[in-house]
Amino acid sequence: MPNLTDPASLDAEALYAALLEQVKTGLAGAHDPAIVGIHSGGAWIAERLAQDLGLTERCGVLDVSFYRDDYAKKGLPAEVKPTHIGFDVAGATILLVDDVLYTGRTTRAAINELFDYGRPARILLAALVDRGERQLPVAADFVAAHTRVAAGQALRLTQDEARRFTLTIEHDHPVT
């Protein structure tokens, strides 16, 4: 089991720097790399990674709202964003990026949607934070921190106007 970080002490900017170094090493020599972020926090991280790695022309965004297996239960979020992938996915090494890896359901939905755009040679998963408690067999290739939060709580990534990240612990609104 990985070392767990106290969720109250998570510094999102420091975590981003650690994730960037892991990804830089992990993508070295990758065939036809591209980055795809999951809306919204994963998209913010993906955009910064793409800029820092010189891959801005090969950066895309997914909104998995229509691909979730709990769509009928949760309904649509207030802000459904369009998916945008402006490059050829077929044969590429795709770095799929999310802010917080939890049950694995969002990752599954993102992979399903990604395959609608073509068949990548490889998909790698990067997450700023892994909070465990998986419901599906999903593991990140790159993760900056592992933590646990109390039942009924969620980690939320925000981005300010200067594009600096902050992680907060919020009350999770259960689906009824």
Phi, psi and omega per residue, in radians:
M1 nan 2.358 -3.134
P2 -1.216 2.788 3.053
N3 -1.121 2.336 -3.131
L4 -1.684 2.366 3.092
T5 -1.706 2.442 3.063
D6 -1.071 2.158 -3.070
P7 -1.045 -0.502 -3.133
A8 -1.218 -0.315 -3.096
S9 -1.784 0.172 -3.105
L10 -1.260 2.075 3.087
D11 -1.759 1.816 -3.019
A12 -1.058 -0.625 3.128
E13 -1.199 -0.718 3.085
A14 -1.150 -0.673 3.098
L15 -1.128 -0.696 3.107
Y16 -1.068 -0.774 3.141
A17 -1.047 -0.727 3.121
A18 -1.161 -0.731 3.128
L19 -1.126 -0.734 3.121
L20 -0.995 -0.775 -3.140
E21 -1.124 -0.726 3.101
Q22 -1.084 -0.801 -3.105
V23 -1.159 -0.740 3.129
K24 -0.986 -0.797 3.115
T25 -1.187 -0.765 -3.074
G26 -1.195 -0.516 -3.140
L27 -1.596 -0.117 3.135
A28 -1.013 2.147 3.123
G29 1.402 0.041 3.136
A30 -1.178 2.506 3.120
H31 -1.347 2.130 2.998
D32 0.890 1.003 -3.064
P33 -1.226 2.567 3.051
A34 -2.585 2.764 -3.095
I35 -2.148 2.316 3.105
V36 -2.279 2.131 3.140
G37 -1.766 2.559 3.102
I38 -1.607 2.174 -3.113
H39 -1.003 2.379 0.009
S40 -1.845 -0.757 -3.098
G41 -1.048 -0.719 3.118
G42 -1.136 -0.577 3.106
A43 -1.177 -0.709 3.116
W44 -1.085 -0.776 3.134
I45 -1.140 -0.759 3.141
A46 -1.042 -0.746 3.137
E47 -1.083 -0.732 3.107
R48 -1.201 -0.718 3.089
L49 -1.049 -0.791 -3.130
A50 -1.052 -0.741 3.127
Q51 -1.141 -0.811 -3.101
D52 -1.201 -0.435 -3.116
L53 -1.794 0.043 3.139
G54 1.233 0.565 -3.123
L55 -2.056 0.524 -3.050
T56 -1.076 -0.501 3.117
E57 -1.356 -0.201 -3.103
R58 -2.141 0.822 3.132
C59 -2.165 2.303 3.135
G60 -2.305 3.012 -3.098
V61 -2.360 2.373 3.060
L62 -2.017 2.430 2.887
D63 -2.008 1.950 -2.994
V64 -1.548 0.208 -3.048
S65 -0.867 -0.764 -3.083
F66 -1.426 -0.140 -3.089
Y67 -1.818 -0.068 -3.101
R68 -1.271 2.494 3.133
D69 -1.324 -0.178 3.099
D70 -1.896 0.364 -3.132
Y71 -0.956 -0.787 -3.105
A72 -1.127 -0.557 -3.119
K73 -1.422 -0.756 -3.066
K74 -1.501 -0.501 -3.028
G75 1.285 -2.967 -3.128
L76 -1.530 2.454 3.028
P77 -1.189 2.840 -3.097
A78 -1.066 -0.577 -3.082
E79 -2.107 1.457 3.026
V80 -1.353 2.193 -3.134
K81 -1.810 2.598 3.117
P82 -1.247 2.519 3.000
T83 -1.334 2.420 3.102
H84 -2.402 1.974 3.038
I85 -2.274 1.810 -3.038
G86 -1.728 0.537 3.140
F87 -2.549 2.909 -3.127
D88 -1.390 2.095 -3.137
V89 -1.384 -0.548 -3.057
A90 -1.026 2.180 3.088
G91 1.396 -0.042 -3.095
A92 -1.484 2.782 2.927
T93 -1.626 1.978 -3.081
I94 -1.776 2.202 2.976
L95 -1.658 1.883 3.111
L96 -1.551 2.243 -3.003
V97 -2.129 2.282 3.020
D98 -2.307 2.748 -3.137
D99 -1.381 -0.888 -3.112
V100 -2.216 2.127 3.068
L101 -1.604 2.191 -3.074
Y102 -2.292 -1.646 -3.035
T103 -1.365 -0.440 -3.066
G104 1.714 -0.155 -3.078
R105 -1.205 -0.661 3.098
T106 -1.146 -0.718 3.115
T107 -1.083 -0.782 3.114
R108 -1.036 -0.786 3.135
A109 -1.096 -0.714 -3.134
A110 -1.133 -0.714 3.117
I111 -1.135 -0.731 3.094
N112 -1.031 -0.787 -3.141
E113 -1.187 -0.713 -3.141
L114 -1.001 -0.687 -3.141
F115 -1.190 -0.307 3.022
D116 -1.189 -0.316 -3.125
Y117 -1.726 -0.073 -3.137
G118 2.441 3.063 -3.104
R119 -1.859 1.822 3.123
P120 -1.186 2.710 3.059
A121 -1.215 -0.592 -3.082
R122 -2.771 2.548 3.019
I123 -2.140 2.190 3.037
L124 -1.919 2.554 -3.115
L125 -1.990 2.274 3.061
A126 -2.124 2.397 3.091
A127 -2.418 2.447 3.087
L128 -1.132 -0.783 -3.115
V129 -2.381 2.400 3.031
D130 -1.928 2.024 -3.124
R131 -1.758 0.172 3.041
G132 1.221 -2.764 3.098
E133 1.050 0.744 -3.110
R134 -1.110 2.489 2.992
Q135 -1.833 -0.296 3.113
L136 -2.230 2.687 -3.089
P137 -1.360 1.370 -3.100
V138 -2.173 2.354 3.089
A139 -2.392 2.451 3.117
A140 -1.407 2.484 3.036
D141 -1.360 -0.555 -3.127
F142 -2.327 2.222 3.118
V143 -2.586 2.380 -3.080
A144 -1.486 -0.546 -3.126
A145 -2.701 2.652 3.029
H146 -2.015 2.375 3.134
T147 -2.649 3.018 3.014
R148 -2.302 2.514 3.012
V149 -2.154 2.728 -3.086
A150 -1.129 2.703 3.068
A151 -0.958 2.413 3.141
G152 1.482 0.026 3.110
Q153 -2.015 2.749 3.123
A154 -2.425 2.627 2.995
L155 -1.582 2.311 3.129
R156 -2.173 2.279 3.057
L157 -1.665 2.320 3.020
T158 -2.164 2.800 3.132
Q159 -2.327 2.263 3.134
D160 -1.543 -3.097 -3.080
E161 -1.107 -0.461 3.101
A162 -1.508 0.109 3.132
R163 1.204 0.415 3.048
R164 -1.500 2.454 -3.103
F165 -1.638 2.574 3.016
T166 -2.433 2.404 3.040
L167 -1.879 2.347 3.088
T168 -2.259 2.755 3.039
I169 -1.782 2.187 -3.110
E170 -2.224 2.836 3.037
H171 -1.251 2.216 3.125
D172 -1.464 2.308 3.135
H173 -1.569 1.862 -3.090
P174 -1.141 2.644 3.085
V175 -1.380 2.310 3.126
T176 -1.953 nan nan
